Every structure is written in structure tokens, then in C-alpha cells.
């Protein structure tokens, strides 16, 4: 079967969400790594809860609320300047080292390549432009349909936008919850297992497992 579209999750797959730890460390010495880890954990928890309760809020709002909780949970005092600085770091996430070269190589195969993310355009577009990937990837957000991945309706929107069959999509994510959703929907999947985790016990096996995007070049 021919793959016609490469679809990439953004956060953790193309962009290192924990690169915010540097800015967090500059604002709260000794807490950078902890803030980064707790912020991301709460961010995922919040959008999952919004999806489950049918109370959609844009990813930028979810991200800010997760940050507010994290700082409060760590008993760290902040002001608007601090919050703005940390939120700005999400628009400047580092791209993983192999991403650009891999995308450029795959572009020569005449395949459609898109980011499909829970992030909203206000967060994604500045990030893609900052890292000079806008000539390689189109950006698609669940914000268009107000349905967060891993809800089936989110993947359905991506499929309709691409205009292909589910088995013609290779969906890539470092987040196993995203792989679970995409695999269950019918996409071919590649788990970009950057952290070297074990497969979750969910009865789902991705079609491919790679430690980074270079595995796609096989």
C-alpha cells in the first residue's frame, strides 16, 4: 500500500517541549526542569479533560492554565511579565536536530507533509516560522473542529482535509496516546520513541517504532 501523506504531531515529535526548561530556569533558579515536566503533564491532563467533558478551550489557554497551576503547585510567585516570558518560550521551542534534514529528504518523494497538532494556529504558526519549517510543512490544527486528539473526530478532520484513505496516511508522534488514537482510527503509525519508553498496555502496536525521525528514511 502506498503512503501518500506524512502527518506529524508537533509537540514532542518535531519540537522539544522541554526546551522551555531553560527559560523556566532563568525565571526560577533550580526549578527549570521541574517546571517543564509538571507543566507538560498538566497541559496534557487539561486538554484531555476538556475533550472528555465537551468543554473545549484553545490550546493556548490550556497551556497558560497548566502553567499557572504548576507555579502555584510549586509555591512559586509570578507576575504578568514572568507568565508572558514563559508562554513566549512555547513559540520558540527548539526543533530536534534531525528534523529539518529528514523533512527535506522526504519532500523530494513528492508526498504531502503536514503538522497536525492539538496546538492552535496562534501557537503553531510562529513556531514553524521561527524554526524555518514553513516551506516544508503545512499546518493543520484541531482548533478548526474543536476536537482534541485522540478523539476520532480530530483524525477524521485531518483525513478529510488530506483527501486520502486512512491507510494512505503515515501518522507520526512521540506521544503514545496520540499513536493509540491514530492507530485506532485506521492510520498507519510510526511511534517516534525518543525517550525509549516501553509500549503502553493498551492493546495497540504501532506499525513502526523509531528512536527519531531518521528511521523514516528506511
ROVEXFI-910658 format. One record per residue: residue in three letters; z negated, y, x negated of N, C-alpha, C, O in turn. Coordinates in steps of 0.02 Angstrom, whole numbers, padded with zeros to 5 digits, always signed. Example, Ala and Ser with C-alpha at 12.3 -4.5 7.8 and 13.67 -1.06 7.14 Angstrom:
ala-00390-00284-00660-00390-00225-00615-00390-00165-00660-00423-00166-00712;ser-00354-00112-00642-00357-00053-00684-00394+00002-00645-00402+00057-00670;
***
This chain:
unk+00000-00059-00042+00000+00000+00000+00000+00062-00044-00034+00064-00095;unk+00038+00112-00024+00046+00173-00064-00005+00225-00045-00014+00241+00014;unk-00038+00252-00094-00083+00308-00084-00042+00373-00084-00006+00387-00132;unk-00048+00412-00031-00011+00475-00026-00054+00536-00037-00028+00590-00052;unk-00120+00528-00030-00164+00586-00036-00227+00568-00075-00260+00518-00059;unk-00244+00608-00124-00307+00603-00159-00354+00656-00129-00338+00715-00129;unk-00410+00634-00103-00457+00678-00070-00523+00676-00108-00553+00623-00118;unk-00546+00734-00129-00606+00739-00172-00663+00775-00136-00653+00828-00108;unk-00721+00745-00137-00781+00782-00121-00791+00834-00176-00767+00826-00232;unk-00827+00887-00160-00837+00940-00210-00901+00933-00249-00900+00925-00310;unk-00957+00935-00214-01022+00941-00246-01046+00874-00275-01058+00826-00238;unk-01053+00873-00340-01073+00812-00375-01014+00770-00398-01022+00726-00441;unk-00956+00783-00369-00896+00745-00386-00851+00784-00434-00834+00759-00488;unk-00833+00845-00415-00796+00889-00459-00842+00940-00494-00830+00958-00552;unk-00893+00961-00458-00937+01014-00482-01009+00988-00490-01034+00952-00447;unk-01040+01007-00544-01108+00985-00560-01159+01028-00524-01172+01085-00544;unk-01187+01001-00470-01235+01040-00431-01298+01057-00472-01332+01106-00458;unk-01312+01017-00522-01373+01029-00561-01362+01079-00618-01408+01091-00657;unk-01302+01107-00622-01292+01162-00669-01329+01225-00646-01335+01273-00684;unk-01354+01225-00583-01395+01281-00560-01463+01283-00596-01498+01333-00594;unk-01480+01228-00629-01546+01225-00661-01554+01278-00715-01610+01301-00728;unk-01499+01297-00747-01503+01348-00799-01525+01415-00770-01569+01448-00797;unk-01493+01435-00714-01513+01498-00682-01584+01492-00654-01623+01539-00658;unk-01600+01434-00625-01667+01424-00599-01720+01429-00654-01774+01455-00643;unk-01703+01403-00712-01750+01405-00769-01760+01477-00792-01816+01496-00811;unk-01707+01517-00790-01713+01587-00811-01756+01627-00762-01788+01676-00782;unk-01756+01607-00699-01796+01641-00648-01868+01615-00646-01915+01653-00633;unk-01876+01550-00657-01941+01518-00652-01950+01470-00711-01934+01411-00707;unk-01975+01497-00765-01980+01458-00827-02021+01394-00817-02076+01396-00790;unk-01991+01338-00840-02025+01274-00835-02011+01237-00770-02033+01180-00761;unk-01973+01270-00725-01960+01239-00659-01886+01227-00645-01868+01202-00592;unk-01843+01242-00693-01771+01239-00679-01747+01172-00653-01714+01169-00602;unk-01764+01118-00689-01741+01052-00669-01771+01031-00602-01737+01003-00560;unk-01835+01045-00593-01869+01026-00531-01839+01063-00471-01828+01033-00419;unk-01826+01127-00479-01796+01166-00425-01728+01137-00407-01712+01127-00349;unk-01687+01123-00458-01620+01096-00447-01623+01031-00408-01586+01022-00359;unk-01666+00986-00429-01670+00921-00397-01695+00925-00325-01667+00894-00280;unk-01749+00964-00315-01777+00969-00248-01731+01008-00201-01726+00993-00142;unk-01698+01059-00227-01651+01099-00188-01595+01055-00162-01578+01059-00102;unk-01565+01015-00204-01510+00972-00184-01534+00920-00133-01500+00907-00083;unk-01591+00890-00145-01617+00839-00100-01628+00869-00030-01611+00838+00020;unk-01658+00928-00028-01672+00959+00037-01608+00984+00070-01602+00983+00131;unk-01560+01006+00031-01495+01027+00057-01461+00970+00095-01438+00979+00152;unk-01458+00911+00065-01428+00852+00097-01468+00834+00160-01439+00820+00212;unk-01534+00833+00154-01576+00816+00211-01563+00864+00269-01559+00843+00327;unk-01556+00928+00254-01548+00978+00307-01481+00970+00343-01479+00972+00405;unk-01425+00962+00305-01362+00958+00342-01357+00892+00381-01325+00890+00433;unk-01389+00839+00356-01391+00777+00394-01429+00787+00460-01407+00763+00512;unk-01486+00822+00457-01525+00835+00517-01487+00880+00566-01489+00868+00627;unk-01452+00930+00541-01412+00973+00584-01358+00933+00620-01344+00943+00679;unk-01327+00887+00583-01275+00845+00612-01304+00799+00666-01276+00793+00721;unk-01359+00767+00650-01389+00719+00697-01415+00752+00760-01415+00722+00813;unk-01437+00814+00754-01465+00849+00812-01414+00891+00848-01430+00923+00899;unk-01352+00892+00824-01300+00932+00856-01312+01007+00851-01291+01046+00894;unk-01345+01027+00797-01363+01098+00787-01330+01122+00722-01365+01135+00673;unk-01264+01128+00723-01227+01145+00663-01244+01215+00637-01248+01263+00675;unk-01254+01219+00572-01260+01283+00537-01216+01280+00475-01211+01227+00444;unk-01184+01335+00456-01140+01335+00397-01177+01313+00334-01238+01323+00328;unk-01141+01284+00288-01171+01256+00228-01206+01310+00186-01256+01296+00153;unk-01181+01371+00187-01213+01425+00150-01283+01438+00177-01330+01449+00139;unk-01290+01435+00244-01356+01445+00274-01402+01386+00260-01461+01395+00246;unk-01374+01326+00264-01412+01266+00247-01438+01269+00175-01495+01253+00161;unk-01394+01290+00130-01411+01293+00059-01466+01344+00047-01512+01331+00008;unk-01461+01401+00079-01513+01453+00070-01580+01429+00098-01632+01439+00067;unk-01578+01398+00156-01641+01373+00186-01673+01319+00144-01734+01315+00138;unk-01631+01276+00114-01656+01224+00069-01688+01254+00008-01739+01229-00017;unk-01659+01308-00017-01688+01344-00074-01754+01376-00056-01803+01371-00094;unk-01757+01409+00002-01819+01440+00025-01875+01388+00030-01932+01400+00008;unk-01859+01330+00058-01909+01277+00064-01932+01254-00005-01992+01245-00017;unk-01885+01244-00050-01901+01219-00117-01949+01265-00153-01998+01243-00182;unk-01934+01330-00151-01977+01378-00186-02046+01380-00154-02097+01384-00188;unk-02047+01377-00087-02112+01377-00052-02151+01314-00069-02211+01316-00079;unk-02116+01258-00071-02149+01194-00085-02178+01192-00155-02229+01159-00167;unk-02147+01229-00201-02171+01232-00270-02217+01291-00282-02239+01304-00338;unk-02233+01327-00228-02278+01386-00232-02252+01439-00280-02290+01468-00319;unk-02185+01450-00278-02153+01499-00320-02134+01560-00279-02102+01554-00227;unk-02155+01619-00301-02141+01681-00265-02070+01706-00283-02050+01705-00341;unk-02033+01728-00232-01965+01753-00244-01954+01816-00204-01992+01832-00158;unk-01902+01852-00223-01881+01911-00185-01806+01905-00171-01775+01856-00190;unk-01777+01955-00138-01707+01951-00120-01662+01947-00181-01610+01913-00180;unk-01680+01982-00234-01639+01980-00295-01639+01909-00325-01587+01884-00347;unk-01697+01877-00326-01702+01809-00352-01661+01761-00310-01625+01719-00336;unk-01668+01766-00244-01630+01723-00199-01556+01732-00207-01518+01684-00209;unk-01535+01795-00212-01463+01809-00221-01438+01780-00287-01383+01752-00289;unk-01477+01786-00340-01458+01760-00405-01449+01685-00403-01400+01658-00430;unk-01496+01650-00370-01492+01577-00367-01435+01555-00321-01400+01506-00336;unk-01425+01589-00265-01370+01572-00221-01303+01585-00256-01255+01548-00246;unk-01300+01637-00296-01238+01652-00333-01221+01596-00381-01162+01584-00395;unk-01272+01561-00406-01259+01507-00454-01220+01450-00421-01186+01412-00455;unk-01224+01444-00355-01185+01393-00319-01111+01411-00315-01069+01368-00302;unk-01095+01474-00327-01025+01495-00329-00997+01491-00399-00938+01507-00411;unk-01039+01470-00446-01019+01468-00516-01037+01401-00548-01047+01397-00609;unk-01041+01348-00508-01058+01282-00535-01010+01262-00590-00950+01278-00587;unk-01035+01226-00638-00992+01200-00691-00949+01143-00664-00971+01103-00623;unk-00887+01140-00688-00844+01084-00671-00854+01030-00724-00862+01045-00783;unk-00853+00967-00703-00861+00912-00751-00803+00913-00800-00747+00931-00783;unk-00817+00893-00862-00771+00904-00918-00703+00872-00909-00653+00899-00933;unk-00699+00815-00874-00635+00779-00869-00594+00799-00808-00537+00777-00801;unk-00622+00841-00766-00592+00854-00700-00523+00887-00706-00474+00862-00677;unk-00519+00941-00742-00456+00979-00744-00398+00937-00772-00344+00935-00743;unk-00410+00904-00827-00356+00864-00858-00335+00807-00813-00275+00791-00809;unk-00383+00776-00778-00366+00721-00733-00325+00746-00674-00275+00715-00656;unk-00345+00801-00645-00308+00829-00588-00237+00849-00609-00190+00839-00571;unk-00230+00876-00668-00164+00896-00692-00119+00835-00701-00060+00838-00684;unk-00147+00781-00727-00108+00719-00735-00087+00691-00668-00029+00671-00659;unk-00133+00689-00621-00118+00662-00555-00069+00706-00516-00031+00681-00474;unk-00071+00770-00530-00025+00816-00496+00048+00797-00511+00092+00807-00469;unk+00060+00770-00569+00127+00751-00589+00153+00689-00552+00212+00672-00557;unk+00108+00656-00515+00128+00598-00475+00154+00617-00406+00171+00574-00365;unk+00158+00682-00393+00183+00708-00330+00141+00684-00270+00169+00666-00218;unk+00076+00683-00279+00030+00665-00225-00004+00729-00198-00012+00777-00235;unk-00022+00728-00136-00064+00782-00109-00134+00775-00137-00162+00720-00139;unk-00163+00831-00159-00232+00831-00184-00271+00885-00149-00251+00944-00151;unk-00326+00866-00117-00367+00916-00083-00441+00904-00097-00462+00847-00110;unk-00479+00957-00094-00552+00953-00088-00567+00950-00014-00541+00989+00026;unk-00610+00903+00005-00635+00900+00074-00711+00898+00070-00740+00849+00048;unk-00742+00952+00090-00813+00962+00075-00853+00985+00136-00826+01014+00183;unk-00918+00972+00132-00964+01000+00181-00977+01074+00169-01004+01108+00212;unk-00958+01098+00110-00965+01169+00096-00919+01209+00141-00866+01185+00162;unk-00938+01271+00156-00894+01315+00194-00850+01354+00145-00864+01357+00085;unk-00798+01385+00172-00748+01418+00129-00779+01474+00088-00758+01488+00032;unk-00830+01508+00116-00863+01562+00079-00896+01538+00016-00906+01577-00031;unk-00912+01474+00013-00941+01445-00047-00889+01411-00091-00892+01414-00152;unk-00841+01378-00059-00793+01337-00096-00739+01379-00130-00724+01368-00189;unk-00710+01427-00095-00653+01464-00123-00671+01502-00186-00634+01500-00235;unk-00728+01538-00188-00746+01572-00251-00758+01523-00308-00743+01538-00365;unk-00786+01466-00292-00800+01415-00343-00736+01387-00372-00729+01381-00433;unk-00689+01370-00329-00625+01342-00352-00587+01393-00393-00556+01377-00444;unk-00589+01456-00372-00555+01509-00410-00590+01522-00476-00557+01532-00527;unk-00656+01522-00475-00695+01533-00537-00677+01482-00590-00672+01498-00649;unk-00667+01420-00569-00653+01366-00616-00578+01351-00623-00559+01301-00652;unk-00537+01396-00596-00465+01394-00606-00435+01327-00584-00395+01297-00620;unk-00455+01304-00525-00428+01242-00497-00385+01254-00435-00358+01207-00406;unk-00378+01317-00416-00343+01332-00353-00269+01316-00356-00237+01309-00303;unk-00241+01310-00416-00170+01291-00420-00161+01215-00418-00105+01190-00414;unk-00217+01178-00420-00214+01105-00420-00235+01075-00354-00214+01020-00337;unk-00277+01111-00317-00308+01082-00258-00306+01131-00199-00318+01191-00208;unk-00292+01105-00140-00304+01142-00079-00376+01128-00058-00405+01076-00075;unk-00405+01174-00020-00475+01167+00001-00478+01158+00076-00447+01196+00114;unk-00515+01108+00097-00525+01094+00168-00600+01086+00180-00634+01051+00143;unk-00625+01119+00232-00696+01119+00246-00711+01091+00315-00673+01101+00363;unk-00767+01055+00320-00790+01031+00385-00809+01089+00431-00815+01079+00491;unk-00817+01148+00403-00834+01207+00443-00782+01220+00497-00798+01252+00548;unk-00721+01197+00486-00668+01207+00536-00683+01171+00601-00664+01194+00655;unk-00719+01115+00597-00733+01075+00657-00808+01069+00671-00828+01038+00720;unk-00849+01099+00626-00922+01099+00636-00950+01028+00642-00993+01014+00683;unk-00925+00984+00598-00947+00915+00595-00957+00896+00522-00909+00891+00484;unk-01019+00884+00503-01033+00867+00433-01016+00794+00418-01030+00750+00459;unk-00987+00783+00360-00984+00714+00335-01055+00690+00327-01099+00728+00306;unk-01069+00626+00342-01023+00570+00352-01005+00555+00425-00990+00497+00441;unk-01006+00605+00469-00986+00593+00538-00911+00574+00541-00872+00607+00507;unk-00891+00524+00581-00821+00505+00586-00775+00563+00605-00718+00566+00582;unk-00800+00610+00646-00759+00666+00667-00737+00710+00609-00684+00741+00611;unk-00778+00712+00557-00760+00752+00498-00701+00721+00462-00653+00755+00445;unk-00703+00655+00451-00648+00621+00416-00585+00621+00460-00529+00624+00433;unk-00593+00618+00525-00536+00621+00570-00500+00688+00563-00438+00690+00564;unk-00537+00741+00555-00507+00807+00545-00466+00809+00481-00410+00835+00480;unk-00494+00781+00427-00457+00779+00364-00393+00738+00371-00340+00758+00346;unk-00398+00682+00405-00340+00638+00414-00285+00674+00454-00227+00671+00435;unk-00304+00707+00508-00254+00743+00548-00222+00800+00509-00162+00813+00517;unk-00261+00832+00467-00234+00886+00426-00184+00859+00375-00132+00891+00362;unk-00198+00802+00347-00154+00772+00296-00091+00742+00328-00038+00741+00296;unk-00097+00717+00389-00040+00687+00423-00018+00621+00393+00042+00606+00390;unk-00067+00581+00371-00052+00515+00343-00094+00463+00379-00133+00480+00424;unk-00087+00400+00360-00128+00346+00387-00193+00340+00346-00193+00359+00287;unk-00247+00315+00375-00310+00310+00338-00303+00271+00272-00332+00290+00222;unk-00264+00217+00272-00257+00176+00212-00213+00209+00159-00207+00183+00103;unk-00184+00266+00175-00144+00304+00127-00185+00358+00092-00158+00396+00051;unk-00249+00360+00108-00295+00409+00078-00340+00374+00028-00370+00323+00044;unk-00345+00400-00032-00397+00379-00079-00449+00435-00081-00436+00490-00105;unk-00508+00419-00054-00562+00468-00049-00611+00456-00105-00632+00400-00118;unk-00631+00511-00139-00675+00505-00197-00738+00547-00189-00734+00605-00170;unk-00794+00517-00204-00858+00553-00201-00908+00521-00248-00905+00460-00260;unk-00953+00561-00273-01009+00535-00312-01068+00518-00267-01116+00487-00289;unk-01063+00540-00205-01118+00530-00157-01105+00467-00116-01055+00463-00080;unk-01150+00417-00121-01136+00354-00087-01137+00361-00012-01104+00323+00023;unk-01176+00408+00015-01175+00419+00087-01105+00441+00110-01084+00424+00166;unk-01070+00478+00068-01002+00501+00083-00952+00443+00077-00907+00437+00118;unk-00961+00401+00027-00920+00341+00020-00930+00295+00080-00882+00266+00105;unk-00993+00289+00103-01007+00248+00161-00970+00273+00223-00940+00234+00259;unk-00972+00338+00233-00937+00367+00291-00862+00359+00286-00830+00340+00335;unk-00834+00373+00228-00761+00369+00219-00736+00297+00223-00683+00285+00253;unk-00772+00251+00194-00753+00180+00197-00756+00154+00269-00712+00118+00291;unk-00809+00173+00304-00817+00151+00373-00761+00179+00417-00740+00147+00465;unk-00737+00239+00400-00683+00270+00438-00616+00236+00426-00573+00236+00470;unk-00608+00206+00367-00546+00171+00352-00508+00197+00291-00454+00172+00276;unk-00537+00246+00257-00506+00270+00195-00515+00219+00139-00565+00182+00139;unk-00469+00218+00093-00482+00186+00029-00530+00232-00009-00525+00293-00005;unk-00577+00202-00045-00628+00244-00077-00638+00227-00150-00631+00169-00171;unk-00655+00279-00188-00675+00270-00258-00741+00306-00267-00745+00367-00259;unk-00792+00268-00284-00858+00297-00297-00860+00321-00369-00855+00281-00415;unk-00869+00386-00378-00875+00415-00445-00949+00414-00463-00986+00461-00450;unk-00969+00359-00492-01041+00344-00502-01064+00374-00568-01078+00338-00616;unk-01069+00440-00569-01087+00474-00631-01157+00457-00656-01170+00457-00716;unk-01201+00444-00610-01271+00432-00628-01287+00359-00643-01343+00343-00664;unk-01239+00315-00633-01250+00244-00647-01298+00211-00599-01336+00167-00619;unk-01296+00231-00535-01340+00201-00485-01315+00132-00464-01256+00115-00474;unk-01360+00094-00434-01341+00031-00402-01310+00048-00333-01325+00100-00304;unk-01268+00003-00308-01239+00012-00242-01294+00007-00189-01336-00038-00191;unk-01295+00054-00143-01344+00052-00089-01333-00009-00045-01277-00034-00037;unk-01388-00033-00016-01386-00093+00026-01367-00073+00098-01409-00074+00143;unk-01304-00057+00107-01280-00034+00172-01222-00076+00198-01193-00061+00250;unk-01206-00129+00161-01150-00171+00182-01083-00140+00169-01032-00161+00198;unk-01080-00090+00126-01018-00055+00109-01004-00064+00034-01048-00054-00008;unk-00942-00081+00019-00921-00084-00051-00859-00040-00059-00809-00051-00025;unk-00861+00008-00104-00802+00049-00116-00746+00007-00146-00759-00045-00177;unk-00684+00030-00138-00628-00006-00167-00628-00003-00243-00607-00049-00277;unk-00653+00053-00269-00656+00063-00341-00722+00096-00359-00751+00133-00319;unk-00746+00083-00419-00805+00117-00446-00788+00141-00516-00768+00101-00559;unk-00796+00205-00528-00782+00234-00593-00842+00277-00615-00877+00304-00572;unk-00852+00283-00679-00907+00324-00703-00888+00398-00703-00932+00442-00702;unk-00823+00413-00704-00799+00481-00694-00726+00478-00670-00699+00424-00660;unk-00695+00535-00661-00628+00536-00632-00575+00506-00677-00520+00491-00653;unk-00589+00498-00741-00538+00468-00785-00519+00398-00763-00464+00375-00778;unk-00563+00365-00728-00547+00299-00703-00486+00297-00658-00453+00246-00652;unk-00472+00354-00625-00413+00357-00581-00348+00349-00619-00298+00327-00590;unk-00348+00364-00682-00287+00361-00721-00264+00289-00735-00210+00278-00761;unk-00307+00241-00718-00286+00171-00723-00228+00156-00676-00204+00100-00674;
***
